Amino acid sequence: MALETWLIKVKSAISNGFDSKVAKKSNSGVLAFEIAGLMSKLLHLWKSLSDKNIIRLRNEAISVEGVRKIVSNDDTFLLGLACAELVENLRLVANSVSRISSRCHDHNLRSFDRFFAEFADAGRDPNNWVLSFKEMEAKNKKMDRFVTATATLHREMDELSIMENGLRKALQCKENEVPIKQQKIIDLQQKILWQRQEIKYLKGRSLWNRSFDTTVSLLARSIFTVLARIKLVFGIGNHGKFPASLPRSLSASAAVYPSDPNPNSCDFVSGPLTTNKDSGHGFFESNSKMLKPPPSTLGAAALALHYANLIIVMEKMMRSPQLVGCDARDDLYSMLPRSIRSSLRGRLKGVGFSATDPALAGEWREALGKILRWLSPLAHNMIKWQSERSFEQQNLMPKTNVLLLQTLFFANKEKTEAAITELLVGLNYICRFEREMNAKALLECTFLNMTAASSS
């Protein structure tokens, strides 16, 4: 009894001792994990705006066959969507930083949201928060170290929680051999002491012990610089009015806006920034309109994710049509909306029940393969885009470079449904063909066995 009482007192002292020494209202504390997530997203945004990734966007992403077929073949529109999504992602990060900035001592940092709106709308940067390219790269390395250390701290704190739960169970457990129990508790207590020391060390290296002023200042400068980079890359506003601390030009192959001297040729988001005041719309309000899907799209009909799942199911069936049974066909049919069911019934009218032509089956396989080659990537991207945004709050890892324009969100509903109907018609024939060929082979095998048995 005395041993257990002593251990409980030691545990209580350990639990409260270390944190009381470093706990300060001005420090990030448990908000360090959220701040690390914001830094991770900013790092990813900056990386997505590199010359290499912008060249890939201009030459590859918007030229994907599926995008051209059912989203748009207008380069300016597609680049506008990419720009609008990057701006929206940055705005969401800035909103989180604005909430955290209310804890700062510095008056300018507490007014971050106002300064950011002025910078977005009019390009004003009275605090000189926009960094040079070289300075931004140095800040990125610093943020990357913070993100890594904070992620490690999170894991170690989880491990400590597991150890403490183990200690509680050990103290409550009634074992026959008391010496064994005592040794187990002492060993676990020693591990907890070491774990606490490790956590104390990590708190010193991570964002945990950094003040809100320090972290928000780093975030604010990075956000301003990322937005300045977006404006530069996509040519938003009047050319030549970019912050002096950023490079005034990209490599010729990395600038997505044309070299046409007419400024209206590159106004993807809201036109020249100088017109925002006259139009009555701010930069972010105009940008949000760009991301609103037109009525003719799957995004407007709230069908993008559903159709993505439907396409992936058909893709799997195409790989092994001989294994598709009645239940699988019924499940697939139940996924179809009314519009596709109606179209499918019309296509299947007059189609015979026999499917025994190998040449026709081969033609259908080739046709369906061609459709899936351009349609399937958009479906998989839709799933990936959605899952990343559902999971991103739970991890500190950066997202991939999948953009909405590479998904089914902006896909034309009529064209997509026509392609899906074609897949269903072809899949229907191929599955019937495989089923009849299997039945024929089974019948022939049975006949041969019967013939062999009768002859013997």
C-alpha positions as CSV (number, residue, x, y, z in Angstrom):
1,M,0.0,0.0,0.0
2,A,2.8,2.4,0.9
3,L,4.5,1.6,-2.4
4,E,1.4,2.4,-4.5
5,T,0.8,5.6,-2.6
6,W,4.4,6.7,-3.2
7,L,4.2,5.8,-6.9
8,I,1.0,7.8,-7.3
9,K,2.6,10.9,-5.8
10,V,5.6,10.6,-8.0
11,K,3.4,10.2,-11.1
12,S,1.4,13.3,-10.1
13,A,4.6,15.3,-9.6
14,I,6.0,14.2,-13.0
15,S,2.7,15.0,-14.8
16,N,2.6,18.6,-13.4
17,G,6.2,19.5,-12.9
18,F,7.5,19.8,-16.4
19,D,4.6,21.6,-18.0
20,S,4.3,24.2,-15.2
21,K,7.8,25.4,-16.0
22,V,7.1,26.1,-19.7
23,A,3.4,27.0,-19.7
24,K,3.0,30.6,-20.7
25,K,-0.1,32.3,-22.1
26,S,1.9,33.8,-24.9
27,N,3.2,30.5,-26.1
28,S,1.6,28.3,-28.8
29,G,1.1,25.3,-26.5
30,V,-1.4,22.8,-27.8
31,L,-2.2,25.1,-30.7
32,A,1.3,24.2,-32.0
33,F,-0.2,21.2,-33.8
34,E,-2.7,23.3,-35.7
35,I,-0.1,25.9,-36.5
36,A,2.2,23.1,-37.8
37,G,-0.6,22.0,-40.1
38,L,-1.0,25.5,-41.5
39,M,2.8,25.7,-42.1
40,S,2.6,22.4,-43.9
41,K,-0.1,23.7,-46.2
42,L,1.9,26.9,-46.9
43,L,5.0,24.9,-47.7
44,H,2.9,22.8,-50.2
45,L,1.4,25.9,-51.8
46,W,4.8,27.5,-52.3
47,K,6.1,24.3,-53.8
48,S,3.2,24.1,-56.2
49,L,4.1,27.5,-57.5
50,S,7.7,26.6,-58.4
51,D,8.8,27.0,-62.0
52,K,8.8,23.2,-62.5
53,N,5.2,22.8,-61.2
54,I,3.9,25.8,-63.1
55,I,5.4,24.4,-66.3
56,R,3.8,21.1,-65.6
57,L,0.4,22.8,-65.0
58,R,0.6,24.7,-68.3
59,N,2.0,21.9,-70.4
60,E,0.5,18.7,-68.9
61,A,-2.3,19.2,-66.3
62,I,-4.6,21.3,-68.5
63,S,-3.8,19.2,-71.6
64,V,-5.0,15.8,-70.1
65,E,-7.4,14.1,-72.6
66,G,-10.2,13.7,-70.1
67,V,-10.0,17.4,-69.1
68,R,-10.2,18.5,-72.7
69,K,-13.1,16.1,-73.5
70,I,-15.5,16.8,-70.7
71,V,-14.2,19.8,-68.7
72,S,-13.0,22.4,-71.2
73,N,-10.5,22.9,-74.0
74,D,-10.1,26.6,-73.2
75,D,-6.6,27.2,-71.7
76,T,-7.4,30.5,-70.2
77,F,-10.5,29.1,-68.4
78,L,-8.5,26.1,-67.1
79,L,-5.6,28.2,-65.9
80,G,-8.2,30.5,-64.2
81,L,-9.6,27.5,-62.3
82,A,-6.1,26.5,-61.2
83,C,-5.3,30.0,-60.0
84,A,-8.7,30.4,-58.3
85,E,-8.2,27.1,-56.4
86,L,-4.7,28.1,-55.2
87,V,-6.0,31.5,-54.0
88,E,-9.0,29.8,-52.2
89,N,-6.6,27.4,-50.5
90,L,-4.5,30.3,-49.4
91,R,-7.5,32.2,-48.2
92,L,-8.6,29.3,-45.9
93,V,-5.1,29.2,-44.4
94,A,-5.2,33.0,-43.9
95,N,-8.5,32.7,-42.1
96,S,-7.1,30.3,-39.6
97,V,-4.0,32.5,-39.1
98,S,-6.3,35.5,-38.5
99,R,-8.1,33.7,-35.7
100,I,-4.7,32.8,-34.1
101,S,-3.4,36.4,-34.6
102,S,-5.8,37.7,-32.0
103,R,-3.6,36.2,-29.3
104,C,-0.5,38.2,-30.4
105,H,0.9,41.2,-28.5
106,D,2.0,43.0,-31.7
107,H,-0.8,45.3,-32.9
108,N,0.0,44.8,-36.6
109,L,-0.2,41.1,-36.2
110,R,-3.5,41.3,-34.5
111,S,-4.7,43.3,-37.6
112,F,-3.4,40.6,-40.0
113,D,-6.8,40.0,-41.6
114,R,-7.2,43.7,-42.5
115,F,-3.7,44.0,-43.9
116,F,-4.1,40.8,-45.9
117,A,-7.4,42.0,-47.5
118,E,-5.8,45.4,-48.4
119,F,-2.8,43.6,-50.0
120,A,-5.1,41.2,-52.0
121,D,-7.3,44.0,-53.2
122,A,-4.9,46.9,-53.7
123,G,-1.4,45.4,-53.4
124,R,-0.5,47.5,-50.4
125,D,2.1,46.1,-48.0
126,P,2.8,48.8,-45.3
127,N,4.6,46.3,-43.1
128,N,6.9,44.9,-45.8
129,W,5.7,41.4,-45.1
130,V,6.4,40.1,-48.7
131,L,9.8,38.3,-48.7
132,S,12.3,38.0,-51.4
133,F,12.6,34.6,-53.1
134,K,15.8,33.9,-51.2
135,E,14.3,34.9,-47.9
136,M,11.2,32.8,-48.5
137,E,13.3,29.8,-49.2
138,A,15.1,30.3,-45.9
139,K,11.8,30.7,-44.0
140,N,10.6,27.5,-45.7
141,K,13.5,25.5,-44.3
142,K,12.7,27.0,-40.8
143,M,9.0,26.1,-41.1
144,D,9.9,22.6,-42.3
145,R,12.0,22.0,-39.2
146,F,9.2,23.2,-37.0
147,V,6.7,21.0,-38.8
148,T,8.9,17.9,-38.4
149,A,9.7,18.6,-34.7
150,T,6.0,19.3,-33.9
151,A,4.9,16.1,-35.7
152,T,7.5,14.1,-33.7
153,L,6.3,15.8,-30.5
154,H,2.7,14.8,-31.3
155,R,3.8,11.1,-31.7
156,E,5.8,11.1,-28.5
157,M,2.9,12.7,-26.5
158,D,0.6,9.9,-27.8
159,E,3.2,7.4,-26.7
160,L,3.4,9.0,-23.3
161,S,-0.4,8.7,-23.0
162,I,-0.2,5.0,-23.8
163,M,2.5,4.5,-21.1
164,E,0.5,6.5,-18.5
165,N,-2.6,4.3,-19.2
166,G,-0.4,1.2,-18.8
167,L,0.8,2.5,-15.4
168,R,-2.8,3.1,-14.2
169,K,-3.7,-0.4,-15.2
170,A,-0.6,-1.8,-13.6
171,L,-1.5,0.0,-10.3
172,Q,-5.0,-1.4,-10.4
173,C,-4.0,-4.9,-11.4
174,K,-3.9,-7.5,-8.6
175,E,-1.2,-10.0,-9.4
176,N,-0.3,-13.0,-7.2
177,E,3.5,-12.3,-7.2
178,V,3.9,-8.8,-5.7
179,P,7.7,-8.5,-6.5
180,I,7.0,-9.0,-10.2
181,K,4.2,-6.4,-10.1
182,Q,6.5,-3.9,-8.3
183,Q,9.3,-4.4,-10.8
184,K,6.9,-3.9,-13.7
185,I,5.6,-0.7,-12.2
186,I,9.2,0.6,-11.5
187,D,10.3,-0.2,-15.1
188,L,7.2,1.5,-16.6
189,Q,7.8,4.5,-14.3
190,Q,11.3,4.8,-15.5
191,K,10.2,4.8,-19.2
192,I,7.7,7.5,-18.4
193,L,10.5,9.6,-16.9
194,W,12.6,9.2,-20.0
195,Q,9.6,9.9,-22.3
196,R,8.9,13.1,-20.3
197,Q,12.5,14.2,-20.8
198,E,12.2,13.6,-24.6
199,I,9.0,15.6,-24.7
200,K,10.6,18.4,-22.8
201,Y,13.4,18.5,-25.4
202,L,11.0,18.4,-28.3
203,K,8.9,21.2,-26.9
204,G,12.0,23.3,-27.0
205,R,12.7,22.5,-30.6
206,S,9.1,22.6,-31.9
207,L,6.4,25.3,-32.1
208,W,5.1,24.4,-28.6
209,N,7.3,26.9,-26.8
210,R,7.3,29.6,-29.5
211,S,5.3,32.7,-28.9
212,F,2.2,33.6,-30.9
213,D,4.0,36.7,-32.2
214,T,6.9,34.6,-33.5
215,T,4.7,32.0,-35.2
216,V,2.1,34.4,-36.6
217,S,4.8,36.7,-38.0
218,L,6.3,33.7,-39.8
219,L,2.9,32.7,-41.2
220,A,1.9,36.2,-42.1
221,R,5.1,36.8,-44.1
222,S,4.7,33.5,-45.9
223,I,1.1,34.1,-46.7
224,F,1.8,37.5,-48.2
225,T,4.7,36.1,-50.2
226,V,2.7,33.1,-51.5
227,L,-0.1,35.5,-52.7
228,A,2.5,37.8,-54.3
229,R,3.9,34.7,-56.1
230,I,0.4,33.7,-57.3
231,K,-0.2,37.2,-58.7
232,L,3.2,37.1,-60.4
233,V,2.8,33.6,-61.9
234,F,-0.7,34.1,-63.2
235,G,-0.3,37.7,-64.2
236,I,-3.1,39.1,-62.1
237,G,-3.3,42.8,-62.1
238,N,-1.2,45.3,-64.1
239,H,2.2,44.0,-65.1
240,G,5.1,45.6,-63.4
241,K,3.2,46.4,-60.2
242,F,4.4,43.3,-58.2
243,P,6.2,43.7,-54.9
244,A,9.8,44.8,-55.4
245,S,11.1,42.1,-53.1
246,L,9.9,39.3,-55.4
247,P,11.5,38.5,-58.8
248,R,9.9,40.7,-61.4
249,S,9.9,37.9,-64.0
250,L,9.9,34.1,-64.2
251,S,11.6,32.0,-66.7
252,A,9.8,32.4,-70.0
253,S,8.6,28.8,-69.9
254,A,7.2,29.1,-66.3
255,A,4.9,32.2,-66.7
256,V,1.4,30.9,-67.5
257,Y,0.2,34.3,-68.7
258,P,0.8,35.2,-72.3
259,S,3.3,37.8,-73.4
260,D,0.5,39.8,-75.1
261,P,0.8,43.4,-74.0
262,N,-3.0,43.6,-73.6
263,P,-3.5,43.2,-69.8
264,N,-7.1,41.9,-70.3
265,S,-5.7,38.8,-72.0
266,C,-4.5,37.4,-68.6
267,D,-7.1,38.5,-66.1
268,F,-8.0,35.0,-65.0
269,V,-9.6,35.8,-61.6
270,S,-11.0,39.3,-61.2
271,G,-9.3,41.5,-63.8
272,P,-6.7,44.1,-63.0
273,L,-6.5,44.7,-59.2
274,T,-7.0,48.4,-59.8
275,T,-10.6,47.8,-61.0
276,N,-11.8,45.9,-57.9
277,K,-12.8,49.1,-56.1
278,D,-14.8,50.3,-59.1
279,S,-16.5,46.9,-59.6
280,G,-17.6,46.7,-55.9
281,H,-16.1,43.2,-55.6
282,G,-13.0,42.3,-53.5
283,F,-10.3,40.0,-54.8
284,F,-11.4,37.0,-52.8
285,E,-15.1,37.5,-53.6
286,S,-14.4,37.6,-57.3
287,N,-12.2,34.6,-57.0
288,S,-14.9,32.6,-55.2
289,K,-17.2,33.1,-58.2
290,M,-14.7,31.4,-60.5
291,L,-14.9,28.3,-58.4
292,K,-18.7,28.1,-58.5
293,P,-19.5,25.3,-61.0
294,P,-21.8,26.2,-63.9
295,P,-25.3,24.6,-63.9
296,S,-24.2,22.2,-66.7
297,T,-21.5,20.5,-64.5
298,L,-21.5,17.5,-62.2
299,G,-20.3,19.8,-59.4
300,A,-23.5,21.9,-59.6
301,A,-25.6,18.7,-59.7
302,A,-23.7,17.3,-56.6
303,L,-22.9,14.1,-58.7
304,A,-19.1,14.4,-59.1
305,L,-18.2,12.1,-56.2
306,H,-21.0,9.6,-57.0
307,Y,-20.1,9.3,-60.6
308,A,-16.4,8.9,-59.7
309,N,-17.3,5.9,-57.6
310,L,-19.5,4.5,-60.4
311,I,-16.8,4.8,-62.9
312,I,-14.3,3.0,-60.6
313,V,-16.7,0.2,-60.1
314,M,-17.1,-0.3,-63.8
315,E,-13.3,-0.1,-64.3
316,K,-12.9,-3.0,-61.8
317,M,-15.7,-5.0,-63.6
318,M,-13.9,-4.5,-66.9
319,R,-10.7,-6.1,-65.5
320,S,-12.6,-9.4,-64.7
321,P,-15.9,-9.4,-66.5
322,Q,-16.1,-13.2,-66.2
323,L,-16.5,-12.8,-62.4
324,V,-19.3,-10.3,-62.5
325,G,-22.4,-12.0,-61.1
326,C,-26.1,-11.0,-60.9
327,D,-25.6,-9.4,-57.5
328,A,-22.8,-7.2,-58.8
329,R,-24.9,-6.1,-61.8
330,D,-27.9,-5.3,-59.5
331,D,-25.6,-3.2,-57.2
332,L,-24.2,-1.4,-60.2
333,Y,-27.7,-0.7,-61.6
334,S,-28.9,0.6,-58.2
335,M,-26.1,3.2,-58.3
336,L,-27.4,4.7,-61.6
337,P,-29.4,8.0,-61.4
338,R,-32.7,8.2,-63.3
339,S,-31.2,10.1,-66.3
340,I,-28.6,7.3,-67.0
341,R,-31.2,4.6,-66.5
342,S,-33.4,6.2,-69.1
343,S,-30.6,6.6,-71.5
344,L,-29.4,3.0,-71.0
345,R,-32.9,1.6,-71.6
346,G,-33.0,3.4,-74.9
347,R,-29.6,2.1,-75.9
348,L,-30.4,-1.5,-75.0
349,K,-33.8,-1.6,-76.8
350,G,-33.8,-4.1,-79.6
351,V,-30.5,-5.6,-78.5
352,G,-30.7,-9.4,-78.7
353,F,-30.1,-11.8,-75.8
354,S,-27.3,-13.6,-77.6
355,A,-23.7,-12.3,-77.2
356,T,-21.5,-14.9,-79.0
357,D,-19.5,-12.8,-81.4
358,P,-15.8,-12.7,-80.4
359,A,-15.0,-10.0,-82.8
360,L,-17.7,-7.7,-81.5
361,A,-16.7,-8.4,-77.9
362,G,-13.1,-7.5,-78.9
363,E,-14.3,-4.2,-80.4
364,W,-16.2,-3.4,-77.3
365,R,-13.2,-4.1,-75.1
366,E,-11.1,-1.8,-77.2
367,A,-13.8,1.0,-77.2
368,L,-14.3,0.7,-73.4
369,G,-10.5,0.7,-72.8
370,K,-10.2,4.0,-74.8
371,I,-13.0,5.6,-72.7
372,L,-11.6,4.5,-69.4
373,R,-8.1,5.7,-70.3
374,W,-9.3,9.3,-70.3
375,L,-12.3,9.1,-67.9
376,S,-10.8,6.9,-65.2
377,P,-8.0,9.4,-64.1
378,L,-10.6,12.1,-63.5
379,A,-12.6,9.7,-61.4
380,H,-9.6,8.6,-59.3
381,N,-8.5,12.3,-58.9
382,M,-12.0,13.1,-57.7
383,I,-11.8,10.5,-54.9
384,K,-8.3,11.6,-54.0
385,W,-9.2,15.3,-53.9
386,Q,-12.2,14.6,-51.7
387,S,-10.3,12.2,-49.3
388,E,-7.5,14.7,-48.9
389,R,-9.8,17.4,-47.7
390,S,-11.6,15.0,-45.4
391,F,-8.3,13.8,-43.9
392,E,-6.1,16.9,-43.9
393,Q,-7.2,18.1,-40.5
394,Q,-5.9,14.9,-39.0
395,N,-2.3,15.0,-40.3
396,L,0.5,17.3,-41.0
397,M,1.5,15.9,-44.4
398,P,1.3,18.1,-47.5
399,K,-1.4,17.4,-50.1
400,T,-0.7,16.2,-53.6
401,N,-1.0,18.5,-56.6
402,V,-4.5,17.3,-57.7
403,L,-6.6,20.3,-58.7
404,L,-10.3,20.5,-59.1
405,L,-9.9,21.0,-62.8
406,Q,-8.4,17.5,-63.0
407,T,-11.5,15.9,-61.4
408,L,-15.1,15.4,-62.4
409,F,-16.2,18.5,-60.4
410,F,-16.3,20.8,-63.5
411,A,-17.1,18.0,-65.9
412,N,-20.0,18.5,-68.3
413,K,-22.9,16.4,-67.0
414,E,-24.3,15.5,-70.4
415,K,-21.0,14.5,-71.8
416,T,-20.0,12.5,-68.8
417,E,-23.3,10.6,-68.7
418,A,-23.0,9.8,-72.4
419,A,-19.6,8.3,-71.7
420,I,-20.9,6.3,-68.7
421,T,-23.8,5.0,-70.7
422,E,-21.4,3.9,-73.4
423,L,-19.4,2.0,-70.8
424,L,-22.6,0.4,-69.4
425,V,-23.7,-0.8,-72.9
426,G,-20.3,-2.3,-73.7
427,L,-19.9,-3.8,-70.2
428,N,-23.3,-5.4,-70.6
429,Y,-22.2,-7.1,-73.9
430,I,-18.8,-8.2,-72.6
431,C,-20.3,-9.7,-69.4
432,R,-22.9,-11.6,-71.4
433,F,-20.3,-12.8,-73.8
434,E,-18.1,-14.1,-71.0
435,R,-21.0,-15.8,-69.4
436,E,-22.1,-17.5,-72.6
437,M,-18.6,-18.5,-73.4
438,N,-18.2,-20.0,-69.9
439,A,-21.5,-21.8,-70.3
440,K,-20.5,-23.1,-73.7
441,A,-17.2,-24.4,-72.3
442,L,-18.9,-26.0,-69.4
443,L,-21.4,-27.7,-71.7
444,E,-18.6,-29.0,-74.0
445,C,-16.6,-30.3,-71.0
446,T,-19.7,-32.1,-69.7
447,F,-20.4,-33.6,-73.1
448,L,-16.8,-34.8,-73.4
449,N,-16.9,-36.4,-70.0
450,M,-20.2,-38.1,-70.8
451,T,-18.8,-39.4,-74.1
452,A,-15.6,-40.7,-72.4
453,A,-17.7,-42.4,-69.7
454,S,-20.0,-44.1,-72.2
455,S,-17.1,-45.3,-74.4
456,S,-15.4,-46.9,-71.4
